[in-house]
Amino acid sequence: MKNKKLKIILIPFLSVIIGMAIIVFALEYFSKYKVSKTIHVNASVITKKSIVINVPTEKVWKIFSDVDSWNTWQKEIVNPAINGAFKAGASFNWKSNGLAITSKLQTVEVNKMVGWSGPAFGSFAIHTWYFTEQNGKTTVRVEESMEGWLVKLLKNKFQTGLDTSIEHWLNYLKIESEKSAVVVFVSPATTSSITKINQ
């Protein structure tokens, strides 16, 4: 009698679990994403942010293009590893906010722009970085779009997470880039009085 009751409970439960597994598999298998140089403006989640870093672009680029060392200054990234040189066509593996990602560099314009894209479970992201130098300072502008069935399902969570992640990434990049920078201040009273501050 107990076994019969147990079967009555287990059969519908297992049927639901199997049904959900089939749906998730189908969503993953049949999801098609279009790779492009820029973000998808119609994606479910989009973020655009920028920051000014008080060093020339060449220094920022040197730090940013060293993928294997990202986790030494960007604490949210785990096990980054690029397959080859930092150029268009290269792929790299990394983990961010618990998601295991394999990304491919679509665009690499030295000291100017980087763009990559990659799928993760239930999602697909396009990530573009723009570097502009003026008066020895670098403006880094980031745009990222995310789409996919899981992103649609948890849109607010993904939007909040992406906004926070990009803010952290920009701040960490600024800190690392300015870490050993020397800022020179010239006294308004005399041009011969110079103070050097190591940041």
N, C-alpha and C positions, 0 to 999 in steps of 0.2 A: 504493500500500500504506500509506504513511504517512497519507494523507488518510483512509483507511478506519479506521485505528486512532484517529485524532483524532476522527472522528465517533462511534466507539464510546464514547470517553471523554466527549465533550462533550454528547451527547444525554441521557444519564442525569443529568449535572450540571445542564444547563439545565432539565430536567424538574423536578428538585428545587427549583431556584430559583423557577421559575414557580409550582410548587405552593405553596411557602411564601408567595409574594407574594399568591396568591389567598386563602390562609387568613388572612393578616394583614388584607387588604382586607375580607374577610367579617367578621372579628372587630370591626374598626373600624366597619363600616357597620351591623351589626346590634346593636351594644352600645347598650343603653338605660339611662339613669341617672335616678334620681328626685331632684329638687331638694327640699330641705327646710330649715327654719329652723335646725335643729340637725344635728349630725353623724350619720352612720349607724353605729349601735352594732355592726352585724354586718359592717362593712367589713373588708377584709383587713388594712388598716394603720390604726391609731389612735394618736394621741399627745395627751396632756394635760399642759400645763405652765403655771407661773405665776411671776410676779416682782413684787417690791414696788419701786415707783419713788418716790423722795423728793420729789415735787412734786404739786400738785393735778391732778386729772383733766383739767381744762380745758386745761392746757398739754400734757399727753400727747396728748389728743385732737386738738389743733391740729396737732401734728407728724404723728400717725398718719393723719389724714384728708386730708393733702396728698399724694395718690398720686403726682403728677408729680415729687415731690421725694424719694421713697423711696430712690432710688439714691444720694442724697447722704449718707445715714447708714447704709443697709443695703447692705453691699458685695456681697451675693450676688444682688441684684436688678439687672436690666439693662433699660433703656428702658421704664420704667413710664409709662403714659399713660392717663388717664381720659377717657371720652367724656361730658362734661357735668359736672354738679355731683355731689358726694359724697352721693348719696341712693339709696334703694331703686329698683332698675330700671336704674341706670347700669351700664355695662360698662367694663372697663379691660383693657388689654393689657400684658403684662410677661413677662419671662423670669426663671426661678429655677432654679439648678442645671442649666442647659442646656436646660430645658423651656420651650418657647414656650406661653404660656397666655393664654386670653381668659376672664376671670372676670366674673360678674354679681353685683352687690350685691343680696342678698335682703332683708336687714334692716339698717336704720341707725337706731339710737336714740341721739341725741346724748349724748355723755359716758357712755353705758351699754353699748351693744352694737353690734357690726358682724358681719354674716355674709355670706359670698359663696361661690359655687361656680363650678366651671369644668372643662371637659375639657382634657386634653392627650393626646398620643399614648399609647394603651393605658391611659389612666387617667382618673379623675374624682375631684375633691376637693371637700370641703365644709370651710370654714374659718370658725370663729367666735371672736370676741374679746369678752371681758367686762371692763368697767372699773368698779372699785369704789373709792370714796374714803373714807378714815377718818383723822381727825387730820392732814389736809393731805398724806397719802400715798396713792398709787394702787396698788391691786393689779390687775395685768393678768393675766387667765387666758385661755389659748388652748386650743382643742380643734380637732383636724383629723382627718378620716377620708379615706382614699384607697381606691379600688376600681378594678376593671378587669382585663382579661385580662393585661396586662403587670405590673400590681401583684401579681397572684396568682403569676405566673411567677417574679418576682424579689422576693418578699415581704420577705425579710430585708434586702436591699439598700435597698428603699424605706423600711422601718421605721427603719433606721439613719440614712439620709439625712434623713428627716423629723424625727426626734428632734434631730439635730444642727442642722438648719436652723431649727427653732423656738427652740432654745436661743440660737442666734446672733441671731435676730431680736429676741427679748426683751432680750438684753444690749445690742444696738445701740440699741434704743428707749430703754432706761434711760440709757445714756451720753448720747444726744442730748437727752433730756428734762432731765437733770440738769446739762447742760453749763454753762448760765448761771444755775443756781439759786443762791439765796442761803440758806444754812443759818445760823440764828441759835442760838448756844449761850449760855445764861444761867448765870453762875457760881453755884454753890450757896452761896458766901459772901455774895454780895450781888446783888440783882436789878438793880443799876445798872451792873454790869460785863457788857457784851455784846460778843462777838466775832463778826464777820461773815467768812465764808469763801466765796469764789467758787470753785465747783467747775467 
